[in-house]
Amino acid sequence: MQVLESLTSLAWGWPTIGLFLLTGAYYSLRTGFFSLFGLREWWGATVGGRRGRARVRGGLSPMQTISTALAATIGTGSIAGVATALTFGGPGAVFWMWVSALLGMMTGWAEKALAISLRRRTSDGWQGGPMLWLELAGLPGLAKLFAVAVVLASFGMGNLVQANSMAQALEGAFGVPPLVTGLAAAAVTGLALAGGVSRLGQICERLVPVMALGYLAGGLWVIVTHLSALPGALAAIVDGALGHEALFGGMGAAALQYGLARGVMTNEAGLGSTPLIHCSASNTDARTEGMWGIFEVFCSTLLVCTVTALAVLTSGVYRAGEGALTGAQLTAAAFSTVLGGWGGPFISLCLALFGFTTLLGWSWYGRCALTWLTGGRGERLYRAAFLLAVCAGSCLALRPVWQLADVFNALMAWPSLAALLLWSGRALRIFRGQAVEELPHTNRTAPPGHTDGEVMTDVPKEEARRSGERHTG
């Protein structure tokens, strides 16, 4: 146990968090903090409008893509993780969570833009993500390391811990036996995996909006009910991060570390996971697809996690010190101030839904990584093992698995962030609307009508002709 704790602290220490912030700051500066000053454009290109979405057949719709990505991103950490950050980092942790999200919005943009710009068509659909980027950059070993980490993380954070959270939540609130939860979750996940990315997108498209909006409505109800406490909560957040005691006391450092780490873990910007689903999008405009990356970070951290934090702080249930409530219990206590005896069951149901959608998203991520490593061999074995792990996770105590999952996520982060920095020139040219050069193809198989390992780019032929530059896609 002590070894795992030390390994987790090392994996998510300041070097890892610093690299996330450095990457986000680099893209934010080079794009003129587009996430802030380009709000009207990226909002209009995503949920606020339908312009500029050229598509290809065989891919996911924008709503299916964003729903599947958010399915894996908005997990139990949005409920329990934020409350834990408040317990150990104080209200100031929320401020640094916001900072990490504001910087991570442009990291998210770059991930999704490159997911479309650097992808290739195979007999099994679209393939892309940091594995391809690193391979094209001449770093196949790093690409394999990332893929292995994704497979491992899909069993850890993406499976066992989510199944366990679901089972505990439903047993505590409704008396559902853990094994029943595990079997039901395994059955639906199996159907999603058997139907491929299209069925996964359809399930998430229907489930994720209802799940997220329902939780947000409950959280906003708590905040509005205690609206008079909102100014004090906001003041505590700022003072906890930038006040005299924070700057010159130990609590300021704790707020910084827990806030930044929670921000990174809740939106996954830079982790390299969400490009694995965005490369299957029907959109052919890489710049526009990147806007959905900005929205993902906004939704998962600046919206969902902020509502959780403010609900806890305004409701009056937050207490610092030993013996105080933490995690899901703290969030449930906050909701109970409005919902009464239904507060606990409501949070338990949300935990179960959030955990289940994370399970669905990560099942696809793990499959994509395994396909990359093996060329499609072992997929049935992976699917069977994944479903068995869902059943096992619902019945086991898994604290060591949480720690291992954190390590696997860090192993994903370093190669992914390296790829984002290596391909930053291409990403920034896409942001400026410039054509990008043709890349060598290295793929193994391709369907009829495509060259072997055709690498797709984002620049339409008409645009390339108008600009006088050679079309490269």
Secondary structure, 3 states (H helix, E strand, C coil): CHHHHHHHHHHCCHHHHHHHHHHHHHHHHHCCCHHHHCHHHHHHCCCCCCCCCCECCCCECHHHHHHHHHHHHCCHHHCHHHHHHHHHHCCHHHHHHHHHHHHHHHHHHHHHHHHHHCEEEECCEEEECHHHHHHHCCCHHHHHHHHHHHHHHHHHHHHHHHHHHHHHHHHHHHCCCHHHHHHHHHHHHHHHHHCHHHHHHHHHHHHHHHHHHHHHHHHHHHHHHCHHHHHHHHHHHHHHHHCHHHHHCHHHHHHHHHHHHHHHHHHCCCCCCCHHHHCCECECCHHHHHHHHHHHHHHHHHHHHHHHHHHHHHHCCCCCCCCCCCHHHHHHHHHHHHHHHHHHHHHHHHHHHHHHHHHHHHHHHHHHHHHHHHCCCCHHHHHHHHHHHHHHHCCCCCHHHHHHHHHHHHHHHHHHHHHHHHCHHHHHHHHCCCCCCCCCCCCCCCCCCCCCCCEECCCCHHHHHHHCCCCCC
